[in-house]
């Protein structure tokens, strides 16, 4: 890490206990970075370290040319000196103060005569005009969240930190808050770090996402890249990629590299770093698996076709998810199709079916023993 960070946030944190950390992240001005991982993976601890509410044993935090924390150099700026805006999961509003007074409480750095007008301006910015005098108990969950955002912005922060900010509101309110946050961030030239356990939320809101496991940064990239091109089988499991299998690198009769999976040759792009005959893992998102129509074939069905028997089938509203037990193996290949397609093709447990794995959707990864529940 360089001595200064010209623009944006740059973080490197290492500690062994009480919560292990080995995390590296960067977030540019105007960018939203989502930290995603299971409970206990260190997501909230990283936010607290950035804000100055917790000190990692080793590491460095820099923002916009300033060093906020450097364990080796003995630098540790106070939370007030760092100027982060923090929206907590519980919102942490003062229950005895009105919405406006909650925001004014974060405006101590401004002259007293400016605070009331600035608080009203920020509340208007988050669509709370007319509710300035209400206390938190008289506000809905979504309104409380907006007050918390306004209070975080009141500090004129260099970084905005959001810790599971939508977890306490209903689905309809959450969708509305998503739109408002997207609108708000267009006017903020700030790095925004969002902690969430919801992959769909991260994919919807963030420019990039970092996958964390036991405090360690496993992969960072665009949501699409991380979710369809995971770095290894552990990341694949953490992003809920159901179709992850073991195979071997092979060639076809023309010398083209591909995979052999359960005796089936698969056309796939295999990086040159994987030697011929080497064991590998591969993943394919459910969107990369095509169900064959029972009434007539299509050209796409010629690509990596497999057959088997439907082992599980669940219909949830407009979508049906089912598992095809691949012939000659115990492997389950998961597919998701519109429910009307499932009905038209008579998809139900016990029927024979065929599917194709699109070659460009197959992602080859280093080998790991998939029989282990949680790879090390």
ABEGO torsion letter per residue (X at the ends): XBABBABEBBBBBBBAOABBBBBBBBBBBGBBBBBBEBBGAGAAAAAAAAAGABBBABEBBBBGGBBABBAAAGBBBBAAAAGBBBBBAAGGBBAABBAAAAAAAAAAABBAAAAAAAAAAAAAAAGABGAAABBAAABBAAAAAAAAAAAAAAAGBABBBBBGAAAABBAAAAAAAAAAAAAAAAABBBBBBBBBABAAAAAAABABBBBBBGGBBABBEBAAAAAABBABAAAAAAAGBABBBBBBBBBBAAGBBBBBBGGBBBBBBBBAABBBGBBBBBBBBAAABBBBBAABBBAAAABGBBBBBBABBBBBEABBBBBBBBBGBABBBBBBBBAAAAAAAGBBBGBBBBBBBBAAABBBBBBBBAABABBX
